[in-house]
Every structure is written in C-alpha cells, then in structure tokens.
Amino acid sequence: MYSVLIIDDDAVDRIALKRALSKQTNVSHVFEEINGENAINFFVAYSENKRQYAEAYPPRLIIVDLSMPKVDGSGFLSELE
C-alpha cells in the first residue's frame, strides 16, 4: 500500500485523478495540493514531523501539473531535488 500526492490547480483534474486512484487497491491515501508552493510546504512539514498523517503514509508517487500559479510544476520539481 502506498499514498499519492496530486499537485494541480484545477479542481476537476484533482477530482478525476483521485477517483481513478481510489479504484486502485494498492493506493491507501491520496493527498492534494493546489500549487507547487503548497506542495513544497507539505514536504517541509513532513520533514519536520508536523504532518503526522503524511508521516504515517509518505507519498511514493507524485502527480504534478506543470502549469500552475505561484510555483509551477517545474519549480516544484527543482525545489524537490
């Protein structure tokens, strides 16, 4: 079992992805963020043990939209490195 992080500013896309992922038996949790900046904060909180739920189910797959406001997908991926 693993969890997935979806990073997308479009709510319809997030809902569709979440629905599709919920049908997968090996996906236990789906986390959602609406832009790269929030996703970076997700990992900062995760690394500082401030997000207990994420700590219990760290995302093993990240689905990221490349075109978003604030920090876009490319910026997020650069920060993640």
DRENGU-809680 format. One line per 3 residues: number of its first residue (from 1); for each residue x, y, z of N, C-alpha, C. Coordinates in pm, whole numbers, plus 32768, in hexadecimal, padded with zeros to 4 digits. Each point is the difference from the previous one (the first is absolute). Last residue first. Layout:
NUM> X/Y/Z/X/Y/Z/X/Y/Z  ...
//
This chain:
81> 859D/873A/7DD2/8087/7FC6/7FF6/8050/802C/8076  7E55/80B5/7FC3/7FFC/7F7A/803A/808A/7FBE/7FFD  7FAF/81A9/7F2F/8009/8009/8092/8008/7F77/8041
78> 7FB9/8014/7E30/8085/8035/801E/8016/8009/8097  7E55/7F87/7F67/805F/7F92/7FEB/808F/802C/801C  7EAB/8147/8013/7FF2/7F9F/806C/8066/7F90/7FF3
75> 7FE5/8137/7EA5/803A/803C/8078/7FFA/7FA3/8076  7F29/7F7C/7E77/8091/7FFE/7FEC/8049/803A/807A  7E24/8012/7FF8/8033/7F78/800F/8096/7FF6/7FF2
72> 7F52/81DD/809C/7FCA/7F9E/7F9F/8042/7F78/8015  7F92/81AF/8150/806D/7FA7/7FD5/7FC6/7F97/7FA3  7ED8/8184/8011/8067/8002/8069/8077/7FAE/7FD2
69> 7E5B/7F73/7EF1/8028/8081/8037/8065/7FEE/8072  7FEB/7E98/7E6A/7FB1/8028/8074/802D/808B/802C  8076/7E56/7E97/7FD4/808B/7FF1/7FA1/8025/8072
66> 80BF/7E49/7FDC/8071/8057/7FE4/7FD9/8092/7FF8  7F38/7E54/8129/7FDE/8053/7F8C/8075/805F/7FE9  8019/7E14/8103/800A/8092/8006/7FDD/8041/7F7A
63> 800D/7E2B/8158/7FCB/8029/7F7E/7FF9/8098/8003  810E/7E66/8122/7FD6/808C/7FF8/7FD3/801B/7F72  8068/7E45/816C/7FE7/802E/7F77/7FD0/808F/8007
60> 8061/7F21/8187/8064/7FBA/7FAE/7FF0/8024/7F6D  7F7C/80E3/8206/7FDF/7FE9/7F73/8073/7FBD/7FB5  7F92/7FB5/8214/804C/8058/7FA7/7FDF/7FE4/7F6E
57> 7F1B/7F9F/81D9/7FE9/7FD4/7F76/804D/8059/7F9F  8022/8041/81D5/7FD5/7F74/8004/7FF1/7FC7/7F73  8069/81C9/8035/806E/7FB0/8034/7FDE/7F6B/7FFF
54> 7EB8/813E/7F94/805E/7FEC/7F91/8076/7FAB/802B  7ED2/8078/814A/7FBC/7FA9/7FA1/805C/7FE1/7F8A  808F/8137/8149/8004/7F75/802F/7FC0/7FA1/7F9C
51> 80F2/81D8/7FEE/7F8C/7FCA/7FBD/7FF8/7F6B/801B  8160/810A/809E/7F8B/8050/8026/7F81/7FCB/7FC0  81F4/7F84/7FE8/7FA0/7FAD/804B/7F87/804F/8031
48> 816E/808B/7ED3/8007/8030/808A/7F9D/7FB4/805B  8018/7FA6/7E2D/8088/7FEB/8031/8011/802E/8091  7E5F/8046/7F28/801B/7F70/8008/808A/7FE8/803E
45> 7F86/81B7/7F99/7FB7/7FD2/8077/801A/7F6B/8016  80B1/80AE/7E7B/8045/803F/8072/7FBE/7FD1/8082  7F36/7F7D/7E71/8078/7FB3/801B/8052/803C/8072
42> 7E79/80E2/7F76/7FD8/7F78/8029/807C/7FB0/8027  803C/81A3/7F39/7FE0/800A/808F/7FD4/7F79/8039  8044/801B/7E34/8082/800F/8043/7FEA/8007/8096
39> 7E80/8001/7EFE/803E/7F7C/7FFF/808A/8003/8042  7F15/8195/7FC1/7FC1/7FAF/8068/803F/7F76/8008  8094/8110/7EA4/8027/803B/8080/7FC5/7FB1/8075
36> 7F87/7F91/7E3F/8083/7FD1/8027/802F/8036/8086  7DF0/7FCF/7FAC/806F/803D/7FB5/8085/7FCE/8038  7E55/7F5F/809F/7FCF/804C/7F8C/806D/804B/7FB5
33> 7FD7/7E10/8120/802D/808A/8010/7FDB/804B/7F80  7F8F/7E00/810E/7FED/8062/7F95/803A/8087/8029  800C/7DB9/806E/800E/8088/8032/7FF3/805F/7F89
30> 7F6B/7DEB/8071/801F/8062/7F97/8002/808A/8042  802D/7DCA/809A/7FDB/808B/801A/8027/8057/7F89  802A/7E1E/7FEE/7FBC/800D/8081/7FCE/808D/801B
27> 8078/7EA6/7E4E/8009/808B/802B/7FB0/8011/8080  8013/7E63/7EFC/807E/8015/8045/8017/8092/802A  7E7D/7F5B/7F05/8001/7FC0/8083/8082/8019/804E
24> 7EEF/8135/7E91/8078/7FAD/8007/800A/7FC5/808D  7EB5/8140/7F7F/7FDD/7F7B/7FCD/8076/7F9F/8004  8023/81CF/8072/7FB6/7FBB/8069/7FD6/7F74/7FD6
21> 80D6/8131/7ED0/805D/7FC2/805F/7FB8/7FB2/806D  7F03/80F9/7EC5/8046/7F92/7FBC/805D/7FB7/8060  7F27/8180/80A3/7F9F/7F95/7FE5/8044/7F87/7FBF
18> 8100/8182/8042/7FE3/7FC0/8080/7F9F/7F8C/7FEE  8060/810D/7E8A/8073/7FAE/8026/7FE6/7FB4/8081  7EB8/8131/7F75/8008/7F90/7FA1/8074/7FA3/8024
15> 7FD2/8190/80F8/7F92/7FA3/801E/8007/7F85/7FA6  8131/815E/7FAF/801E/7FBB/807E/7F95/7F99/8022  7FB8/8112/7E87/806C/7FA0/7FE8/8023/7FB2/807F
12> 7ECC/815C/8027/7FC4/7F93/7FB2/8069/7F95/7FE4  8086/8194/80D6/7FB5/7FA6/8059/7FC5/7F89/7FB5  81C0/8127/7F94/7F7B/7FE8/7FC7/7FB7/7F97/8054
9> 81CA/8083/8049/7FA9/806F/8024/7F72/7FEF/7FCC  8187/7E8D/80A2/7FBB/8036/7F8A/7FA3/8071/802D  8135/7E49/80B8/8017/8091/8004/7FC6/803A/7F80
6> 7FF1/7E20/8141/7FD6/8042/7F85/8014/8096/8012  80BF/7E1D/80EF/7FED/8090/800D/7FDE/8038/7F77  7FDC/7DFE/8105/801D/8050/7F89/7FE9/8093/8024
3> 806D/7DFD/810F/7FAE/8077/7FEC/8034/804F/7F89  7FFF/7DD0/808A/804A/807D/7FFE/7FA1/8075/7FEA  803B/7DB9/8063/7FAC/8076/8000/8059/807C/8000
//
